[in-house]
Structure formats: C-alpha cells, structure tokens
Amino acid sequence: MKAGDVAKVVVACAAMVCAGCATIMHGGHQRVAINSSPAGARVVVKDEYGREVLKQQTPCVAVLKRGSGYFGGASYTVTVEKPGYESAGMAITPTLSGWYTVGNFFIGGLIGWLVVDPLSGGMWTLRPKAVNLSLPKRQAAATDERGASSPVAGKAPAGTRR
C-alpha cells in the first residue's frame, strides 16, 4: 500500500468514527422563536425538571438543547404573561430528526445511530420550531353593592340576586 492510500483510509475511518449525521447537519442545540400578541410580554422557558432556562421579553429567540441524556429528548414549557392580559403557555417536545433516521442509514452508520447523535442530542428536533401565542385581554373585575367581585362590570355573579 502506498502512503497516499494509507492516508485516504485513515481519513475515511476517522470520518466514519466521528460521523453522526444529525449532529453534523444541525448540532445539539436548536433556535426556537417566541412571539406574543401583544409583544413585550414576559416569557419564561422551563425544562422538564422545572429549571428556568430562559427569561426574556417577546419577541425573542431561545437556544435550547435538543437532548436530555443518552437517547433522551428534551422537553420544555413556555409561559408568556403580561399585565392586563391572560397568561398563555405551550409545550415544546422532541421528535426524531430525519437526519438521524435516514442520514445515519446512508452516512453515519451504527456510530451515528448509537453513539454520536444520542449523546449530542442531535437525533432530536424540537417542535414547534416557533411559538406564537396570543394573550387575551383580561376583563376587569367589578364589585357589586355587597363588595363581591364580578368578572364583568355591571353583572352580578351567578346565583346572586340584584
């Protein structure tokens, strides 16, 4: 074997050992856009363990880890709130990446399927890729002649007489 042939074999082997198709194509983190209507709302993103991973105002972009441990996809909860509006929330959940399933079949092989992509989290795609939440305006609570609050001004709570 010539020296040039040996170098080609070494490079090919190194590429196969280090390959994880999903990790190469999109990495272990994903950017998720978070928007609200109205804008300027406080957004908190928590991971599956209840730890805050982001606290900002909308609009913003969260950079989230795709994986949570070996072969585990990361899940998140997004909560958006603004004074004068009802709060809203949404879950961000993992799904298998097409690069993981198909890409490793053709390129990454067993190393990509069983080691690289599961350890990096690259095997997962977070859904939805963008969070768009509408916050309904909170109705002002009114009080009746007894001082009891009513959700709509001028109307008594159900079950009471006026």
VEXNU-105401 format. One record per atom (N, C-alpha, C): x, y, z; residue number from 1. Coordinates in nm, 3 decimals. Example, Ala and Ser with C-alpha at 12.3 -4.5 7.8 and 13.67 -1.06 7.14 Angstrom:
REC      xx      yy      zz num
REC   1.319  -0.569   0.780   1
REC   1.230  -0.450   0.780   1
REC   1.320  -0.330   0.780   1
REC   1.285  -0.225   0.708   2
REC   1.367  -0.106   0.714   2
REC   1.290   0.003   0.787   2
***
This chain:
REC      xx      yy      zz num
REC   0.083  -0.117   0.000   1
REC   0.000   0.000   0.000   1
REC   0.089   0.124   0.000   1
REC   0.050   0.221  -0.081   2
REC   0.126   0.346  -0.089   2
REC   0.088   0.437   0.027   2
REC   0.174   0.534   0.057   3
REC   0.149   0.628   0.165   3
REC   0.022   0.708   0.141   3
REC  -0.005   0.745   0.018   4
REC  -0.127   0.820  -0.015   4
REC  -0.253   0.738   0.009   4
REC  -0.245   0.607  -0.019   5
REC  -0.360   0.519   0.003   5
REC  -0.387   0.503   0.153   5
REC  -0.281   0.493   0.232   6
REC  -0.295   0.481   0.377   6
REC  -0.362   0.606   0.433   6
REC  -0.320   0.722   0.387   7
REC  -0.378   0.848   0.434   7
REC  -0.527   0.853   0.402   7
REC  -0.566   0.808   0.282   8
REC  -0.708   0.808   0.244   8
REC  -0.789   0.716   0.335   8
REC  -0.732   0.599   0.367   9
REC  -0.802   0.504   0.454   9
REC  -0.817   0.564   0.595   9
REC  -0.713   0.627   0.646  10
REC  -0.718   0.689   0.779  10
REC  -0.824   0.799   0.784  10
REC  -0.828   0.884   0.682  11
REC  -0.927   0.992   0.676  11
REC  -1.068   0.935   0.668  11
REC  -1.088   0.832   0.587  12
REC  -1.220   0.771   0.573  12
REC  -1.266   0.708   0.704  12
REC  -1.174   0.640   0.772  13
REC  -1.208   0.579   0.902  13
REC  -1.240   0.685   1.007  13
REC  -1.162   0.792   1.010  14
REC  -1.186   0.900   1.106  14
REC  -1.322   0.965   1.080  14
REC  -1.356   0.983   0.954  15
REC  -1.486   1.042   0.920  15
REC  -1.600   0.952   0.965  15
REC  -1.586   0.821   0.949  16
REC  -1.690   0.728   0.990  16
REC  -1.703   0.722   1.141  16
REC  -1.591   0.726   1.213  17
REC  -1.594   0.719   1.358  17
REC  -1.657   0.845   1.418  17
REC  -1.629   0.960   1.361  18
REC  -1.678   1.086   1.414  18
REC  -1.815   1.124   1.359  18
REC  -1.866   1.049   1.264  19
REC  -1.989   1.088   1.197  19
REC  -2.111   1.059   1.283  19
REC  -2.197   1.153   1.285  20
REC  -2.331   1.142   1.338  20
REC  -2.408   1.238   1.251  20
REC  -2.482   1.185   1.158  21
REC  -2.539   1.269   1.053  21
REC  -2.622   1.384   1.107  21
REC  -2.710   1.360   1.204  22
REC  -2.794   1.466   1.258  22
REC  -2.711   1.570   1.332  22
REC  -2.610   1.527   1.404  23
REC  -2.523   1.619   1.476  23
REC  -2.447   1.708   1.379  23
REC  -2.399   1.650   1.271  24
REC  -2.327   1.728   1.170  24
REC  -2.422   1.828   1.104  24
REC  -2.544   1.788   1.073  25
REC  -2.636   1.873   0.998  25
REC  -2.695   1.987   1.081  25
REC  -2.730   1.962   1.209  26
REC  -2.792   2.070   1.285  26
REC  -2.748   2.082   1.430  26
REC  -2.654   2.005   1.475  27
REC  -2.596   2.023   1.608  27
REC  -2.687   1.980   1.722  27
REC  -2.640   2.007   1.843  28
REC  -2.710   1.965   1.964  28
REC  -2.803   2.069   2.022  28
REC  -2.811   2.189   1.962  29
REC  -2.899   2.295   2.008  29
REC  -2.990   2.340   1.894  29
REC  -3.105   2.395   1.930  30
REC  -3.199   2.445   1.829  30
REC  -3.250   2.582   1.872  30
REC  -3.261   2.671   1.774  31
REC  -3.316   2.805   1.797  31
REC  -3.468   2.798   1.778  31
REC  -3.542   2.847   1.880  32
REC  -3.688   2.850   1.875  32
REC  -3.732   2.994   1.896  32
REC  -3.799   3.050   1.796  33
REC  -3.850   3.187   1.805  33
REC  -3.975   3.187   1.894  33
REC  -3.985   3.288   1.982  34
REC  -4.101   3.301   2.070  34
REC  -4.159   3.440   2.051  34
REC  -4.286   3.444   2.007  35
REC  -4.356   3.569   1.982  35
REC  -4.488   3.571   2.057  35
REC  -4.535   3.690   2.088  36
REC  -4.666   3.702   2.151  36
REC  -4.739   3.822   2.092  36
REC  -4.870   3.815   2.103  37
REC  -4.953   3.927   2.065  37
REC  -5.036   3.960   2.188  37
REC  -5.011   4.072   2.254  38
REC  -4.920   4.181   2.217  38
REC  -4.775   4.147   2.250  38
REC  -4.684   4.217   2.184  39
REC  -4.540   4.198   2.208  39
REC  -4.504   4.261   2.342  39
REC  -4.384   4.233   2.388  40
REC  -4.336   4.290   2.514  40
REC  -4.379   4.212   2.636  40
REC  -4.430   4.091   2.617  41
REC  -4.472   4.008   2.730  41
REC  -4.351   3.935   2.787  41
REC  -4.359   3.901   2.914  42
REC  -4.253   3.827   2.981  42
REC  -4.266   3.679   2.945  42
REC  -4.157   3.620   2.901  43
REC  -4.158   3.479   2.864  43
REC  -4.060   3.404   2.955  43
REC  -4.105   3.289   3.004  44
REC  -4.021   3.200   3.085  44
REC  -4.026   3.063   3.021  44
REC  -3.909   3.006   2.996  45
REC  -3.899   2.871   2.943  45
REC  -3.836   2.784   3.051  45
REC  -3.904   2.673   3.082  46
REC  -3.854   2.578   3.183  46
REC  -3.833   2.442   3.117  46
REC  -3.729   2.371   3.163  47
REC  -3.704   2.237   3.110  47
REC  -3.794   2.136   3.182  47
REC  -3.780   2.009   3.148  48
REC  -3.868   1.906   3.204  48
REC  -3.849   1.887   3.355  48
REC  -3.743   1.943   3.411  49
REC  -3.719   1.933   3.555  49
REC  -3.766   2.059   3.629  49
REC  -3.827   2.152   3.556  50
REC  -3.877   2.275   3.617  50
REC  -3.773   2.384   3.632  50
REC  -3.655   2.364   3.575  51
REC  -3.549   2.465   3.583  51
REC  -3.569   2.570   3.475  51
REC  -3.557   2.699   3.514  52
REC  -3.567   2.806   3.416  52
REC  -3.444   2.806   3.327  52
REC  -3.467   2.803   3.196  53
REC  -3.356   2.806   3.101  53
REC  -3.356   2.937   3.022  53
REC  -3.467   3.014   3.033  54
REC  -3.475   3.142   2.964  54
REC  -3.578   3.230   3.033  54
REC  -3.544   3.357   3.048  55
REC  -3.638   3.457   3.098  55
REC  -3.610   3.584   3.021  55
REC  -3.701   3.621   2.929  56
REC  -3.685   3.739   2.845  56
REC  -3.821   3.800   2.817  56
REC  -3.821   3.897   2.724  57
REC  -3.945   3.955   2.676  57
REC  -3.962   3.920   2.529  57
REC  -4.088   3.908   2.488  58
REC  -4.115   3.878   2.347  58
REC  -4.103   4.004   2.264  58
REC  -4.061   3.991   2.139  59
REC  -4.016   3.868   2.072  59
REC  -3.873   3.833   2.113  59
REC  -3.843   3.705   2.113  60
REC  -3.708   3.660   2.147  60
REC  -3.681   3.526   2.080  60
REC  -3.559   3.481   2.090  61
REC  -3.519   3.350   2.037  61
REC  -3.453   3.273   2.149  61
REC  -3.503   3.154   2.175  62
REC  -3.444   3.066   2.277  62
REC  -3.353   2.967   2.207  62
REC  -3.233   2.948   2.260  63
REC  -3.142   2.845   2.210  63
REC  -3.152   2.730   2.310  63
REC  -3.215   2.621   2.266  64
REC  -3.248   2.510   2.356  64
REC  -3.172   2.384   2.319  64
REC  -3.132   2.309   2.422  65
REC  -3.067   2.179   2.399  65
REC  -3.170   2.083   2.343  65
REC  -3.131   2.009   2.241  66
REC  -3.221   1.912   2.178  66
REC  -3.237   1.787   2.264  66
REC  -3.129   1.747   2.331  67
REC  -3.131   1.622   2.406  67
REC  -3.127   1.642   2.555  67
REC  -3.166   1.535   2.625  68
REC  -3.162   1.533   2.771  68
REC  -3.114   1.395   2.813  68
REC  -2.984   1.377   2.809  69
REC  -2.928   1.247   2.844  69
REC  -2.919   1.156   2.722  69
REC  -2.862   1.039   2.743  70
REC  -2.841   0.942   2.636  70
REC  -2.974   0.890   2.584  70
REC  -3.002   0.911   2.457  71
REC  -3.125   0.872   2.389  71
REC  -3.249   0.944   2.443  71
REC  -3.232   1.052   2.518  72
REC  -3.346   1.126   2.572  72
REC  -3.362   1.260   2.504  72
REC  -3.483   1.290   2.461  73
REC  -3.513   1.419   2.402  73
REC  -3.554   1.518   2.510  73
REC  -3.519   1.644   2.492  74
REC  -3.552   1.747   2.589  74
REC  -3.692   1.802   2.564  74
REC  -3.765   1.829   2.672  75
REC  -3.898   1.889   2.665  75
REC  -3.895   2.020   2.742  75
REC  -3.974   2.115   2.696  76
REC  -3.977   2.247   2.758  76
REC  -4.120   2.297   2.770  76
REC  -4.143   2.387   2.865  77
REC  -4.271   2.455   2.881  77
REC  -4.246   2.604   2.867  77
REC  -4.323   2.668   2.780  78
REC  -4.313   2.812   2.757  78
REC  -4.434   2.877   2.822  78
REC  -4.411   2.979   2.906  79
REC  -4.519   3.056   2.966  79
REC  -4.498   3.202   2.932  79
REC  -4.603   3.266   2.882  80
REC  -4.597   3.407   2.843  80
REC  -4.704   3.482   2.922  80
REC  -4.665   3.594   2.984  81
REC  -4.762   3.673   3.061  81
REC  -4.731   3.822   3.050  81
REC  -4.837   3.901   3.059  82
REC  -4.825   4.045   3.053  82
REC  -4.936   4.105   3.138  82
REC  -4.906   4.208   3.218  83
REC  -5.011   4.269   3.300  83
REC  -5.128   4.315   3.214  83
REC  -5.250   4.286   3.263  84
REC  -5.370   4.323   3.191  84
REC  -5.417   4.218   3.091  84
REC  -5.341   4.107   3.078  85
REC  -5.374   4.001   2.983  85
REC  -5.370   3.866   3.053  85
REC  -5.447   3.772   3.000  86
REC  -5.441   3.634   3.050  86
REC  -5.306   3.575   3.008  86
REC  -5.250   3.489   3.089  87
REC  -5.125   3.423   3.052  87
REC  -5.156   3.308   2.956  87
REC  -5.055   3.267   2.882  88
REC  -5.069   3.156   2.787  88
REC  -4.944   3.071   2.794  88
REC  -4.957   2.946   2.755  89
REC  -4.842   2.856   2.759  89
REC  -4.848   2.754   2.648  89
REC  -4.734   2.690   2.627  90
REC  -4.724   2.588   2.523  90
REC  -4.608   2.496   2.557  90
REC  -4.620   2.371   2.516  91
REC  -4.512   2.273   2.535  91
REC  -4.427   2.266   2.409  91
REC  -4.297   2.248   2.428  92
REC  -4.205   2.220   2.319  92
REC  -4.156   2.077   2.343  92
REC  -4.176   1.991   2.244  93
REC  -4.147   1.849   2.262  93
REC  -4.051   1.797   2.155  93
REC  -3.977   1.690   2.185  94
REC  -3.882   1.635   2.088  94
REC  -3.948   1.533   1.995  94
REC  -3.902   1.534   1.869  95
REC  -3.938   1.430   1.772  95
REC  -3.808   1.386   1.706  95
REC  -3.805   1.264   1.657  96
REC  -3.683   1.215   1.591  96
REC  -3.655   1.294   1.465  96
REC  -3.530   1.331   1.447  97
REC  -3.486   1.405   1.329  97
REC  -3.475   1.311   1.210  97
REC  -3.514   1.360   1.094  98
REC  -3.497   1.282   0.971  98
REC  -3.351   1.256   0.942  98
REC  -3.265   1.350   0.979  99
REC  -3.122   1.330   0.959  99
REC  -3.072   1.212   1.042  99
REC  -3.131   1.192   1.160 100
REC  -3.089   1.080   1.245 100
REC  -3.131   0.948   1.181 100
REC  -3.257   0.937   1.142 101
REC  -3.307   0.809   1.093 101
REC  -3.255   0.775   0.954 101
REC  -3.265   0.868   0.860 102
REC  -3.227   0.840   0.721 102
REC  -3.078   0.867   0.698 102
REC  -3.029   0.979   0.750 103
REC  -2.890   1.017   0.727 103
REC  -2.791   0.915   0.779 103
REC  -2.816   0.862   0.898 104
REC  -2.723   0.762   0.953 104
REC  -2.731   0.630   0.878 104
REC  -2.843   0.601   0.813 105
REC  -2.854   0.480   0.733 105
REC  -2.754   0.485   0.617 105
REC  -2.742   0.604   0.555 106
REC  -2.655   0.617   0.439 106
REC  -2.513   0.662   0.474 106
REC  -2.495   0.743   0.579 107
REC  -2.364   0.802   0.605 107
REC  -2.306   0.763   0.741 107
REC  -2.378   0.791   0.847 108
REC  -2.322   0.780   0.982 108
REC  -2.305   0.639   1.034 108
REC  -2.394   0.550   0.993 109
REC  -2.385   0.412   1.037 109
REC  -2.417   0.394   1.185 109
REC  -2.372   0.282   1.238 110
REC  -2.402   0.249   1.378 110
REC  -2.342   0.349   1.476 110
REC  -2.225   0.402   1.444 111
REC  -2.163   0.500   1.534 111
REC  -2.254   0.622   1.547 111
REC  -2.309   0.669   1.436 112
REC  -2.401   0.782   1.439 112
REC  -2.530   0.750   1.511 112
REC  -2.586   0.631   1.484 113
REC  -2.712   0.590   1.545 113
REC  -2.700   0.567   1.695 113
REC  -2.593   0.501   1.737 114
REC  -2.585   0.456   1.876 114
REC  -2.497   0.540   1.967 114
REC  -2.411   0.626   1.910 115
REC  -2.318   0.699   1.996 115
REC  -2.329   0.850   1.975 115
REC  -2.289   0.898   1.859 116
REC  -2.272   1.042   1.838 116
REC  -2.404   1.118   1.853 116
REC  -2.505   1.084   1.774 117
REC  -2.631   1.159   1.778 117
REC  -2.706   1.143   1.912 117
REC  -2.711   1.024   1.972 118
REC  -2.778   1.015   2.102 118
REC  -2.707   1.094   2.214 118
REC  -2.574   1.099   2.210 119
REC  -2.501   1.173   2.313 119
REC  -2.508   1.325   2.294 119
REC  -2.509   1.370   2.169 120
REC  -2.512   1.514   2.143 120
REC  -2.653   1.572   2.149 120
REC  -2.755   1.487   2.136 121
REC  -2.893   1.534   2.127 121
REC  -2.932   1.565   1.984 121
REC  -2.838   1.552   1.891 122
REC  -2.865   1.583   1.751 122
REC  -2.972   1.497   1.687 122
REC  -3.006   1.385   1.751 123
REC  -3.107   1.297   1.695 123
REC  -3.248   1.354   1.709 123
REC  -3.264   1.465   1.783 124
REC  -3.395   1.522   1.811 124
REC  -3.418   1.654   1.738 124
REC  -3.542   1.679   1.701 125
REC  -3.588   1.808   1.651 125
REC  -3.696   1.854   1.747 125
REC  -3.686   1.978   1.793 126
REC  -3.787   2.030   1.885 126
REC  -3.905   2.086   1.805 126
REC  -4.026   2.057   1.851 127
REC  -4.149   2.104   1.786 127
REC  -4.235   2.174   1.889 127
REC  -4.296   2.286   1.857 128
REC  -4.289   2.357   1.731 128
REC  -4.156   2.431   1.718 128
REC  -4.122   2.468   1.595 129
REC  -3.997   2.540   1.571 129
REC  -4.010   2.688   1.605 129
REC  -4.134   2.736   1.615 130
REC  -4.161   2.874   1.657 130
REC  -4.286   2.872   1.744 130
REC  -4.286   2.952   1.849 131
REC  -4.400   2.963   1.940 131
REC  -4.464   3.100   1.917 131
REC  -4.593   3.100   1.884 132
REC  -4.668   3.223   1.863 132
REC  -4.793   3.216   1.950 132
REC  -4.796   3.298   2.055 133
REC  -4.908   3.294   2.149 133
REC  -4.982   3.427   2.150 133
REC  -5.116   3.420   2.150 134
REC  -5.199   3.538   2.164 134
REC  -5.249   3.544   2.307 134
REC  -5.234   3.659   2.369 135
REC  -5.278   3.678   2.507 135
REC  -5.411   3.753   2.506 135
REC  -5.520   3.689   2.550 136
REC  -5.647   3.760   2.555 136
REC  -5.646   3.867   2.665 136
REC  -5.710   3.978   2.637 137
REC  -5.718   4.087   2.734 137
REC  -5.798   4.040   2.854 137
REC  -5.748   4.065   2.973 138
REC  -5.815   4.027   3.097 138
REC  -5.932   4.123   3.121 138
REC  -6.048   4.068   3.156 139
REC  -6.163   4.152   3.188 139
REC  -6.147   4.206   3.328 139
REC  -6.176   4.334   3.345 140
REC  -6.166   4.397   3.476 140
REC  -6.276   4.343   3.566 140
REC  -6.240   4.308   3.688 141
REC  -6.338   4.260   3.784 141
REC  -6.411   4.379   3.845 141
REC  -6.542   4.371   3.852 142
REC  -6.622   4.478   3.913 142
REC  -6.679   4.427   4.044 142
REC  -6.717   4.514   4.132 143
REC  -6.777   4.474   4.259 143
REC  -6.922   4.517   4.262 143
REC  -7.006   4.432   4.321 144
REC  -7.147   4.468   4.334 144
REC  -7.167   4.544   4.465 144
REC  -7.293   4.572   4.499 145
REC  -7.321   4.653   4.618 145
REC  -7.277   4.587   4.747 145
REC  -7.258   4.456   4.749 146
REC  -7.212   4.385   4.869 146
REC  -7.061   4.377   4.875 146
REC  -6.991   4.422   4.770 147
REC  -6.845   4.416   4.768 147
REC  -6.791   4.289   4.707 147
REC  -6.883   4.202   4.659 148
REC  -6.839   4.078   4.594 148
REC  -6.793   4.111   4.452 148
REC  -6.688   4.044   4.408 149
REC  -6.638   4.073   4.274 149
REC  -6.717   3.997   4.170 149
REC  -6.728   4.058   4.054 150
REC  -6.797   4.001   3.940 150
REC  -6.702   4.010   3.822 150
REC  -6.694   3.905   3.739 151
REC  -6.598   3.908   3.629 151
REC  -6.630   4.012   3.522 151
REC  -6.757   4.054   3.510 152
REC  -6.794   4.152   3.409 152
REC  -6.861   4.270   3.479 152
REC  -6.817   4.389   3.448 153
REC  -6.870   4.508   3.513 153
REC  -7.021   4.516   3.492 153
REC  -7.093   4.543   3.600 154
REC  -7.237   4.563   3.593 154
REC  -7.318   4.436   3.602 154
REC  -7.258   4.321   3.611 155
REC  -7.332   4.195   3.621 155
REC  -7.298   4.129   3.754 155
REC  -7.399   4.075   3.818 156
REC  -7.378   4.005   3.945 156
REC  -7.328   3.865   3.917 156
REC  -7.249   3.808   4.011 157
REC  -7.205   3.670   3.993 157
REC  -7.324   3.575   3.985 157
REC  -7.306   3.464   3.917 158
REC  -7.412   3.364   3.902 158
REC  -7.461   3.321   4.038 158
REC  -7.593   3.305   4.050 159
REC  -7.652   3.256   4.175 159
REC  -7.681   3.369   4.274 159
REC  -7.666   3.492   4.240 160
REC  -7.698   3.603   4.332 160
REC  -7.806   3.688   4.272 160
REC  -7.877   3.761   4.357 161
REC  -7.985   3.849   4.312 161
REC  -7.936   3.991   4.314 161
REC  -7.993   4.071   4.231 162
REC  -7.962   4.215   4.227 162
REC  -8.083   4.291   4.270 162
***
